[in-house]
Amino acid sequence: MKEKALGKLIEITLISLFLYLLLFVFPNMDTFNINSFLNWDALKNFGN
């Protein structure tokens, strides 16, 4: 039972990650910069 729940959690996490990439990363791939992606100020301002 526990293993099944863990598998479901991993599945949901992977789907969420894929959707995040699809919506936010791939459309900006031409201007994609790993430094700006890891910029904490940009992440903090994301909510505003």
mmCIF file of the N, C-alpha and C atoms, coordinates in Angstrom:
data_MODEL
# 
_entry.id   MODEL 
# 
loop_
_atom_site.group_PDB 
_atom_site.id 
_atom_site.type_symbol 
_atom_site.label_atom_id 
_atom_site.label_alt_id 
_atom_site.label_comp_id 
_atom_site.label_asym_id 
_atom_site.label_entity_id 
_atom_site.label_seq_id 
_atom_site.pdbx_PDB_ins_code 
_atom_site.Cartn_x 
_atom_site.Cartn_y 
_atom_site.Cartn_z 
_atom_site.occupancy 
_atom_site.B_iso_or_equiv 
_atom_site.pdbx_formal_charge 
_atom_site.auth_seq_id 
_atom_site.auth_comp_id 
_atom_site.auth_asym_id 
_atom_site.auth_atom_id 
_atom_site.pdbx_PDB_model_num 
ATOM 1   N N  . MET A 1 1  ? 0.835  -1.209 0.000   1.00 0.00 ? 1  MET A N  1 
ATOM 2   C CA . MET A 1 1  ? 0.000  0.000  0.000   1.00 0.00 ? 1  MET A CA 1 
ATOM 3   C C  . MET A 1 1  ? 0.874  1.265  0.000   1.00 0.00 ? 1  MET A C  1 
ATOM 4   N N  . LYS A 1 2  ? 1.908  1.261  0.837   1.00 0.00 ? 2  LYS A N  1 
ATOM 5   C CA . LYS A 1 2  ? 2.792  2.418  0.929   1.00 0.00 ? 2  LYS A CA 1 
ATOM 6   C C  . LYS A 1 2  ? 3.560  2.644  -0.382  1.00 0.00 ? 2  LYS A C  1 
ATOM 7   N N  . GLU A 1 3  ? 4.037  1.543  -0.975  1.00 0.00 ? 3  GLU A N  1 
ATOM 8   C CA . GLU A 1 3  ? 4.790  1.641  -2.223  1.00 0.00 ? 3  GLU A CA 1 
ATOM 9   C C  . GLU A 1 3  ? 3.920  2.219  -3.335  1.00 0.00 ? 3  GLU A C  1 
ATOM 10  N N  . LYS A 1 4  ? 2.637  1.846  -3.341  1.00 0.00 ? 4  LYS A N  1 
ATOM 11  C CA . LYS A 1 4  ? 1.712  2.338  -4.357  1.00 0.00 ? 4  LYS A CA 1 
ATOM 12  C C  . LYS A 1 4  ? 1.507  3.843  -4.221  1.00 0.00 ? 4  LYS A C  1 
ATOM 13  N N  . ALA A 1 5  ? 1.379  4.311  -2.983  1.00 0.00 ? 5  ALA A N  1 
ATOM 14  C CA . ALA A 1 5  ? 1.203  5.739  -2.717  1.00 0.00 ? 5  ALA A CA 1 
ATOM 15  C C  . ALA A 1 5  ? 2.447  6.529  -3.133  1.00 0.00 ? 5  ALA A C  1 
ATOM 16  N N  . LEU A 1 6  ? 3.605  5.977  -2.838  1.00 0.00 ? 6  LEU A N  1 
ATOM 17  C CA . LEU A 1 6  ? 4.861  6.627  -3.206  1.00 0.00 ? 6  LEU A CA 1 
ATOM 18  C C  . LEU A 1 6  ? 5.000  6.726  -4.725  1.00 0.00 ? 6  LEU A C  1 
ATOM 19  N N  . GLY A 1 7  ? 4.634  5.654  -5.407  1.00 0.00 ? 7  GLY A N  1 
ATOM 20  C CA . GLY A 1 7  ? 4.668  5.659  -6.873  1.00 0.00 ? 7  GLY A CA 1 
ATOM 21  C C  . GLY A 1 7  ? 3.762  6.726  -7.450  1.00 0.00 ? 7  GLY A C  1 
ATOM 22  N N  . LYS A 1 8  ? 2.578  6.873  -6.845  1.00 0.00 ? 8  LYS A N  1 
ATOM 23  C CA . LYS A 1 8  ? 1.622  7.901  -7.296  1.00 0.00 ? 8  LYS A CA 1 
ATOM 24  C C  . LYS A 1 8  ? 2.188  9.297  -7.069  1.00 0.00 ? 8  LYS A C  1 
ATOM 25  N N  . LEU A 1 9  ? 2.827  9.505  -5.934  1.00 0.00 ? 9  LEU A N  1 
ATOM 26  C CA . LEU A 1 9  ? 3.428  10.800 -5.618  1.00 0.00 ? 9  LEU A CA 1 
ATOM 27  C C  . LEU A 1 9  ? 4.522  11.160 -6.620  1.00 0.00 ? 9  LEU A C  1 
ATOM 28  N N  . ILE A 1 10 ? 5.372  10.183 -6.945  1.00 0.00 ? 10 ILE A N  1 
ATOM 29  C CA . ILE A 1 10 ? 6.437  10.393 -7.928  1.00 0.00 ? 10 ILE A CA 1 
ATOM 30  C C  . ILE A 1 10 ? 5.838  10.718 -9.298  1.00 0.00 ? 10 ILE A C  1 
ATOM 31  N N  . GLU A 1 11 ? 4.787  10.000 -9.661  1.00 0.00 ? 11 GLU A N  1 
ATOM 32  C CA . GLU A 1 11 ? 4.105  10.228 -10.937 1.00 0.00 ? 11 GLU A CA 1 
ATOM 33  C C  . GLU A 1 11 ? 3.564  11.659 -11.027 1.00 0.00 ? 11 GLU A C  1 
ATOM 34  N N  . ILE A 1 12 ? 2.895  12.100 -9.961  1.00 0.00 ? 12 ILE A N  1 
ATOM 35  C CA . ILE A 1 12 ? 2.337  13.456 -9.915  1.00 0.00 ? 12 ILE A CA 1 
ATOM 36  C C  . ILE A 1 12 ? 3.451  14.507 -10.001 1.00 0.00 ? 12 ILE A C  1 
ATOM 37  N N  . THR A 1 13 ? 4.545  14.253 -9.291  1.00 0.00 ? 13 THR A N  1 
ATOM 38  C CA . THR A 1 13 ? 5.687  15.176 -9.308  1.00 0.00 ? 13 THR A CA 1 
ATOM 39  C C  . THR A 1 13 ? 6.277  15.304 -10.708 1.00 0.00 ? 13 THR A C  1 
ATOM 40  N N  . LEU A 1 14 ? 6.449  14.170 -11.398 1.00 0.00 ? 14 LEU A N  1 
ATOM 41  C CA . LEU A 1 14 ? 6.998  14.184 -12.750 1.00 0.00 ? 14 LEU A CA 1 
ATOM 42  C C  . LEU A 1 14 ? 6.076  14.902 -13.720 1.00 0.00 ? 14 LEU A C  1 
ATOM 43  N N  . ILE A 1 15 ? 4.775  14.677 -13.597 1.00 0.00 ? 15 ILE A N  1 
ATOM 44  C CA . ILE A 1 15 ? 3.806  15.360 -14.460 1.00 0.00 ? 15 ILE A CA 1 
ATOM 45  C C  . ILE A 1 15 ? 3.844  16.866 -14.219 1.00 0.00 ? 15 ILE A C  1 
ATOM 46  N N  . SER A 1 16 ? 3.906  17.261 -12.945 1.00 0.00 ? 16 SER A N  1 
ATOM 47  C CA . SER A 1 16 ? 3.976  18.681 -12.594 1.00 0.00 ? 16 SER A CA 1 
ATOM 48  C C  . SER A 1 16 ? 5.235  19.327 -13.171 1.00 0.00 ? 16 SER A C  1 
ATOM 49  N N  . LEU A 1 17 ? 6.353  18.624 -13.047 1.00 0.00 ? 17 LEU A N  1 
ATOM 50  C CA . LEU A 1 17 ? 7.616  19.125 -13.570 1.00 0.00 ? 17 LEU A CA 1 
ATOM 51  C C  . LEU A 1 17 ? 7.561  19.276 -15.086 1.00 0.00 ? 17 LEU A C  1 
ATOM 52  N N  . PHE A 1 18 ? 6.978  18.279 -15.763 1.00 0.00 ? 18 PHE A N  1 
ATOM 53  C CA . PHE A 1 18 ? 6.840  18.321 -17.216 1.00 0.00 ? 18 PHE A CA 1 
ATOM 54  C C  . PHE A 1 18 ? 5.972  19.508 -17.643 1.00 0.00 ? 18 PHE A C  1 
ATOM 55  N N  . LEU A 1 19 ? 4.857  19.714 -16.933 1.00 0.00 ? 19 LEU A N  1 
ATOM 56  C CA . LEU A 1 19 ? 3.975  20.838 -17.254 1.00 0.00 ? 19 LEU A CA 1 
ATOM 57  C C  . LEU A 1 19 ? 4.671  22.171 -17.025 1.00 0.00 ? 19 LEU A C  1 
ATOM 58  N N  . TYR A 1 20 ? 5.454  22.258 -15.944 1.00 0.00 ? 20 TYR A N  1 
ATOM 59  C CA . TYR A 1 20 ? 6.216  23.471 -15.664 1.00 0.00 ? 20 TYR A CA 1 
ATOM 60  C C  . TYR A 1 20 ? 7.196  23.773 -16.798 1.00 0.00 ? 20 TYR A C  1 
ATOM 61  N N  . LEU A 1 21 ? 7.917  22.746 -17.232 1.00 0.00 ? 21 LEU A N  1 
ATOM 62  C CA . LEU A 1 21 ? 8.863  22.912 -18.331 1.00 0.00 ? 21 LEU A CA 1 
ATOM 63  C C  . LEU A 1 21 ? 8.143  23.336 -19.606 1.00 0.00 ? 21 LEU A C  1 
ATOM 64  N N  . LEU A 1 22 ? 7.021  22.673 -19.871 1.00 0.00 ? 22 LEU A N  1 
ATOM 65  C CA . LEU A 1 22 ? 6.261  22.945 -21.088 1.00 0.00 ? 22 LEU A CA 1 
ATOM 66  C C  . LEU A 1 22 ? 5.742  24.378 -21.116 1.00 0.00 ? 22 LEU A C  1 
ATOM 67  N N  . LEU A 1 23 ? 5.274  24.866 -19.972 1.00 0.00 ? 23 LEU A N  1 
ATOM 68  C CA . LEU A 1 23 ? 4.647  26.180 -19.926 1.00 0.00 ? 23 LEU A CA 1 
ATOM 69  C C  . LEU A 1 23 ? 5.633  27.328 -19.766 1.00 0.00 ? 23 LEU A C  1 
ATOM 70  N N  . PHE A 1 24 ? 6.698  27.114 -18.980 1.00 0.00 ? 24 PHE A N  1 
ATOM 71  C CA . PHE A 1 24 ? 7.579  28.236 -18.649 1.00 0.00 ? 24 PHE A CA 1 
ATOM 72  C C  . PHE A 1 24 ? 8.962  28.185 -19.285 1.00 0.00 ? 24 PHE A C  1 
ATOM 73  N N  . VAL A 1 25 ? 9.526  26.996 -19.445 1.00 0.00 ? 25 VAL A N  1 
ATOM 74  C CA . VAL A 1 25 ? 10.910 26.906 -19.908 1.00 0.00 ? 25 VAL A CA 1 
ATOM 75  C C  . VAL A 1 25 ? 10.985 26.856 -21.431 1.00 0.00 ? 25 VAL A C  1 
ATOM 76  N N  . PHE A 1 26 ? 10.236 25.945 -22.047 1.00 0.00 ? 26 PHE A N  1 
ATOM 77  C CA . PHE A 1 26 ? 10.325 25.771 -23.495 1.00 0.00 ? 26 PHE A CA 1 
ATOM 78  C C  . PHE A 1 26 ? 9.932  27.017 -24.302 1.00 0.00 ? 26 PHE A C  1 
ATOM 79  N N  . PRO A 1 27 ? 8.876  27.753 -23.920 1.00 0.00 ? 27 PRO A N  1 
ATOM 80  C CA . PRO A 1 27 ? 8.532  28.959 -24.686 1.00 0.00 ? 27 PRO A CA 1 
ATOM 81  C C  . PRO A 1 27 ? 9.632  30.031 -24.649 1.00 0.00 ? 27 PRO A C  1 
ATOM 82  N N  . ASN A 1 28 ? 10.460 30.004 -23.609 1.00 0.00 ? 28 ASN A N  1 
ATOM 83  C CA . ASN A 1 28 ? 11.519 31.003 -23.451 1.00 0.00 ? 28 ASN A CA 1 
ATOM 84  C C  . ASN A 1 28 ? 12.888 30.437 -23.783 1.00 0.00 ? 28 ASN A C  1 
ATOM 85  N N  . MET A 1 29 ? 12.919 29.306 -24.488 1.00 0.00 ? 29 MET A N  1 
ATOM 86  C CA . MET A 1 29 ? 14.179 28.600 -24.704 1.00 0.00 ? 29 MET A CA 1 
ATOM 87  C C  . MET A 1 29 ? 15.202 29.442 -25.471 1.00 0.00 ? 29 MET A C  1 
ATOM 88  N N  . ASP A 1 30 ? 14.723 30.285 -26.396 1.00 0.00 ? 30 ASP A N  1 
ATOM 89  C CA . ASP A 1 30 ? 15.654 31.115 -27.162 1.00 0.00 ? 30 ASP A CA 1 
ATOM 90  C C  . ASP A 1 30 ? 16.371 32.132 -26.287 1.00 0.00 ? 30 ASP A C  1 
ATOM 91  N N  . THR A 1 31 ? 15.703 32.588 -25.223 1.00 0.00 ? 31 THR A N  1 
ATOM 92  C CA . THR A 1 31 ? 16.331 33.541 -24.308 1.00 0.00 ? 31 THR A CA 1 
ATOM 93  C C  . THR A 1 31 ? 16.713 32.865 -22.997 1.00 0.00 ? 31 THR A C  1 
ATOM 94  N N  . PHE A 1 32 ? 16.607 31.529 -22.991 1.00 0.00 ? 32 PHE A N  1 
ATOM 95  C CA . PHE A 1 32 ? 16.848 30.792 -21.753 1.00 0.00 ? 32 PHE A CA 1 
ATOM 96  C C  . PHE A 1 32 ? 18.301 30.896 -21.323 1.00 0.00 ? 32 PHE A C  1 
ATOM 97  N N  . ASN A 1 33 ? 18.462 31.252 -20.050 1.00 0.00 ? 33 ASN A N  1 
ATOM 98  C CA . ASN A 1 33 ? 19.797 31.433 -19.482 1.00 0.00 ? 33 ASN A CA 1 
ATOM 99  C C  . ASN A 1 33 ? 19.802 30.774 -18.109 1.00 0.00 ? 33 ASN A C  1 
ATOM 100 N N  . ILE A 1 34 ? 20.682 29.780 -17.925 1.00 0.00 ? 34 ILE A N  1 
ATOM 101 C CA . ILE A 1 34 ? 20.708 29.028 -16.666 1.00 0.00 ? 34 ILE A CA 1 
ATOM 102 C C  . ILE A 1 34 ? 20.988 29.926 -15.469 1.00 0.00 ? 34 ILE A C  1 
ATOM 103 N N  . ASN A 1 35 ? 21.736 31.009 -15.679 1.00 0.00 ? 35 ASN A N  1 
ATOM 104 C CA . ASN A 1 35 ? 22.020 31.921 -14.576 1.00 0.00 ? 35 ASN A CA 1 
ATOM 105 C C  . ASN A 1 35 ? 20.775 32.667 -14.122 1.00 0.00 ? 35 ASN A C  1 
ATOM 106 N N  . SER A 1 36 ? 19.966 33.130 -15.073 1.00 0.00 ? 36 SER A N  1 
ATOM 107 C CA . SER A 1 36 ? 18.734 33.826 -14.690 1.00 0.00 ? 36 SER A CA 1 
ATOM 108 C C  . SER A 1 36 ? 17.738 32.845 -14.086 1.00 0.00 ? 36 SER A C  1 
ATOM 109 N N  . PHE A 1 37 ? 17.794 31.582 -14.542 1.00 0.00 ? 37 PHE A N  1 
ATOM 110 C CA . PHE A 1 37 ? 16.912 30.550 -13.998 1.00 0.00 ? 37 PHE A CA 1 
ATOM 111 C C  . PHE A 1 37 ? 17.233 30.298 -12.536 1.00 0.00 ? 37 PHE A C  1 
ATOM 112 N N  . LEU A 1 38 ? 18.510 30.406 -12.184 1.00 0.00 ? 38 LEU A N  1 
ATOM 113 C CA . LEU A 1 38 ? 18.943 30.155 -10.813 1.00 0.00 ? 38 LEU A CA 1 
ATOM 114 C C  . LEU A 1 38 ? 19.048 31.443 -9.983  1.00 0.00 ? 38 LEU A C  1 
ATOM 115 N N  . ASN A 1 39 ? 18.562 32.544 -10.561 1.00 0.00 ? 39 ASN A N  1 
ATOM 116 C CA . ASN A 1 39 ? 18.630 33.829 -9.884  1.00 0.00 ? 39 ASN A CA 1 
ATOM 117 C C  . ASN A 1 39 ? 17.501 33.931 -8.861  1.00 0.00 ? 39 ASN A C  1 
ATOM 118 N N  . TRP A 1 40 ? 17.864 33.991 -7.575  1.00 0.00 ? 40 TRP A N  1 
ATOM 119 C CA . TRP A 1 40 ? 16.845 33.993 -6.518  1.00 0.00 ? 40 TRP A CA 1 
ATOM 120 C C  . TRP A 1 40 ? 15.984 35.242 -6.535  1.00 0.00 ? 40 TRP A C  1 
ATOM 121 N N  . ASP A 1 41 ? 16.535 36.376 -6.963  1.00 0.00 ? 41 ASP A N  1 
ATOM 122 C CA . ASP A 1 41 ? 15.743 37.605 -7.049  1.00 0.00 ? 41 ASP A CA 1 
ATOM 123 C C  . ASP A 1 41 ? 14.615 37.439 -8.061  1.00 0.00 ? 41 ASP A C  1 
ATOM 124 N N  . ALA A 1 42 ? 14.931 36.819 -9.195  1.00 0.00 ? 42 ALA A N  1 
ATOM 125 C CA . ALA A 1 42 ? 13.918 36.563 -10.218 1.00 0.00 ? 42 ALA A CA 1 
ATOM 126 C C  . ALA A 1 42 ? 12.838 35.633 -9.682  1.00 0.00 ? 42 ALA A C  1 
ATOM 127 N N  . LEU A 1 43 ? 13.247 34.619 -8.914  1.00 0.00 ? 43 LEU A N  1 
ATOM 128 C CA . LEU A 1 43 ? 12.277 33.684 -8.340  1.00 0.00 ? 43 LEU A CA 1 
ATOM 129 C C  . LEU A 1 43 ? 11.399 34.370 -7.297  1.00 0.00 ? 43 LEU A C  1 
ATOM 130 N N  . LYS A 1 44 ? 11.988 35.276 -6.511  1.00 0.00 ? 44 LYS A N  1 
ATOM 131 C CA . LYS A 1 44 ? 11.224 35.996 -5.490  1.00 0.00 ? 44 LYS A CA 1 
ATOM 132 C C  . LYS A 1 44 ? 10.214 36.934 -6.137  1.00 0.00 ? 44 LYS A C  1 
ATOM 133 N N  . ASN A 1 45 ? 10.597 37.529 -7.268  1.00 0.00 ? 45 ASN A N  1 
ATOM 134 C CA . ASN A 1 45 ? 9.710  38.461 -7.964  1.00 0.00 ? 45 ASN A CA 1 
ATOM 135 C C  . ASN A 1 45 ? 8.665  37.745 -8.805  1.00 0.00 ? 45 ASN A C  1 
ATOM 136 N N  . PHE A 1 46 ? 8.786  36.425 -8.937  1.00 0.00 ? 46 PHE A N  1 
ATOM 137 C CA . PHE A 1 46 ? 7.867  35.634 -9.753  1.00 0.00 ? 46 PHE A CA 1 
ATOM 138 C C  . PHE A 1 46 ? 6.424  35.751 -9.266  1.00 0.00 ? 46 PHE A C  1 
ATOM 139 N N  . GLY A 1 47 ? 6.235  35.866 -7.954  1.00 0.00 ? 47 GLY A N  1 
ATOM 140 C CA . GLY A 1 47 ? 4.899  35.953 -7.391  1.00 0.00 ? 47 GLY A CA 1 
ATOM 141 C C  . GLY A 1 47 ? 4.218  37.298 -7.602  1.00 0.00 ? 47 GLY A C  1 
ATOM 142 N N  . ASN A 1 48 ? 5.008  38.332 -7.895  1.00 0.00 ? 48 ASN A N  1 
ATOM 143 C CA . ASN A 1 48 ? 4.445  39.683 -8.026  1.00 0.00 ? 48 ASN A CA 1 
ATOM 144 C C  . ASN A 1 48 ? 3.891  39.953 -9.409  1.00 0.00 ? 48 ASN A C  1 
# 
